[in-house]
Amino acid sequence: MERVKTGIPGVDEILNGGFVKGNVIIISGSPGIGKSNFAMQYLYNGAAMYGEAGVYVTVEDVPEKIREYARDFGWDFEKYEKEGKLSIVAQPIYSDEEKEKRKEKERALKGDAKRETLVETIKRTNAKRVVLDSVTLFKYLFKDDMSRRINLLNFINMVKEMGCTTLMVAEQHESTPNIMYTDEHFLADGLVVLFWLQHKDRQERCFRVIKMRGSSVNPSIRPMDILETGIVVYPTQVPLSLE
């Protein structure tokens, strides 16, 4: 089984060499736990360490904010954007009224070049890694459960058909290793949960693989940290709260 290395210290050891190539994996967790950091590090390492192009689809931030976050960890997104190894695609969420206004504006400016679609960006850059931050996009774009599920499945099938190994960031309202499962958890090939555990007067970040289709993994809870250079997972250690 061909693997795609994350390059994130400790993670590939837990995953027996990396994510299965072509899989779609959910990175789930509560706010501030490090989900987006994990996804950005996976994408950046692909370009910097393994020469694989990647696309970051952002729903909540503009591209410049993504670059700023990356610079905080010493990840030079702009360098690899110029080399065609990294691309940031902004996908803002609009209300129905805003959608109509946007369409009118696009019709008025129809002489301008149209914005490149995700599929076009993947083809142009020959991207092998994709990040969707976050699957909240489908919740707001498609109000009923059936439409949301169908379009989420269409997205998953699309990135798979294009040969991409994809991370989808998902919000979890409670910080716990046990989660309430939703459609994306069942449709995706893998599920990684990032969460907090309380130890005395402080909390520690933790990492756990819930499932990974086509691969045997270590399901044990492992401590995780966010350092100046990014995320580190400690594959042989046990969280202090569980000792």
Order of alpha helices (4+ residues) and beta strands (2+ residues): beta-alpha-beta-beta-alpha-beta-alpha-alpha-beta-alpha-alpha-beta-alpha-alpha-beta-alpha-beta-beta-beta-beta
